[in-house]
Amino acid sequence: MAYKYMLYEEKNEIGVITFNRPDKRNALGREFEQEIAGCLSDAARTRSVKVIIVKSNGPVFCSGHDKAEILHRPVGEVRDFFQTCIDLFMLMHSVPQPIIAQVHGIAMAGGCHFVAGCDLAVAAEKNAQFAMTGVKIGYNCSTPTVAVSRAIGQKKCLEMLFTGNFISAREALAYGLVNRVVPDEKLEEETWNLAAEISQYSLEVLGTSKQVFYQQRDMAERQAYFFAKEMMASQALWPEAIEGMTAFNEKRRPLWPDRFAL
């Protein structure tokens, strides 16, 4: 499928979304976010890939939201714009495929939000930088706060909000915003290796891992354990668990059943 603001390809059960709006520093707009959402929805429906990498063309990973879709617009339009954003981020957590951000450059405001909203992130050591810059233009990064605060915690999130300063890839790693920091020239290779490692497993189990994590995160501890207990009990009867444990006992590689073949 042809997209206006992005590219998409699949190889070896890995999907790659490439932001392709370098003239706008890959700023996120309503149509752009709808394209991303449509691509993710198709991947969830067809299950032709097990992992999705998100990267960008141009020097900037993502500069945030396109201010042309915010400035001097009626409040209802701006509200609808950010509803599209929220819908995208909720979808990112609901699709079964783990989503990995491959961050080669600046990820600021909504771009930092996008990195935090992905399940995993790999960052280039020299050129990747992260910031919530809303304070510098008199416009608090309210929606990025939701994802970033859940990734890095209260104190560091507030520091980023109050200063608008950029943090390095190494700082982002220490804060928990990214999973790995690698040499810039190894970024694509290392991101692909992580995706390939994950793609060897059952998509049904990967999707359940996402579901359980995001659902239990907002529960009280006792409720979370009850939910987890029920999931463990039901999954014990799944063909993936039966095959996986049988293969372990027989000291062989599991052959995951394809329960969702079209």
Residue, then its C-alpha position, 0 to 999 in steps of 0.5 A: m500500500a502506498y502512503k503519503y507520509m511514511l513507508y512500510e515494508e515486511k521482511n522475515e516476519i518483521g515490519v518496518i515503518t519509516f517516517n518519510r516527512p523529512d522536510k517537516r522534520n517528520a512532524l506528526g499530523r492528523e493524516f500522518e497519525q491516521e496512516i500509522a494507525g491504519c498500518l498497525s491495524d492491518a498488521a494486527r489483522t493479517r498477522s504477517v509480521k511478529v515485530i514492528i520497527v519504527k524509524s525515520n528518514g532525514p536527520v530528525f527522528c520526530s520533531g513533535h506535532d505539526k504546529a500548523e494543525i494547532l496554531h489559530r485553529p478552533v479548540g474543537e479542531v485541536r481537541d479532535f487532532f489530539q484525540t487522533c493522537i490518543d487513539l494511535f497510542m492506545l492502538m500501539h499498546s493493543v496490537p499484538q506485535p511489539i513495536i520498537a523505536q529506532v531513534h537515530g536523531i532528535a525526538m522532541a515533544g510528540g516525538c519523545h512521546f512516540v518513543a515512550g509509547c513504543d514498547l521498546a526503543v534503541a537509540a544511537e549514542k551520539n545523535a539521538q536526543f530527547a526532550m519535552t520542549g513545550v515549555k519553551i513555546g508556552y505550550n505544555c507537553s500534556t499528552p507526552t507526559v502520559a507516556v513519558s511519566r510511565a516510562i521514567g517516573q515522576k522526578k525526571c519527567l517533571e525536570m524534562l517538563f520544567t526545563g525543556n532541555f534535551i537529554s542524551a541517549r545515555e541519560a535516556l537509558a539511565y532514566g528508562l526511556v530507551n532499552r539500548v544505546v548503540p554506536d550510531e553506525k550500528l543502530e539499524e543492525e542492532t535494532w534489527n537483531l533485537a526484532a529478529e530475536i523477538s520474532q522467533y517466538s509465538l505472536e499469540v504469546l507476544g501479544t498476550s505479554k503486551q496485553v497483560f503488562y499494560q492491563q496490570r500496570d494500572m491495577a492495584e497489586r491484589q487485583a493485578y495478581f488475580f488477573a495474572k493468575e487467571m491468565m496463567a491458568s487459561q494459557a496453560l491450555w493453549p497450544e503454544a504452552i503445550e508445544g513450548m513445554t513439551a519441546f523444552n522437555e524433549k530438548r528441541r526447538p518448539l514449532w509454534p502453531d499458527r492459529f491465525a492463518l488466513 
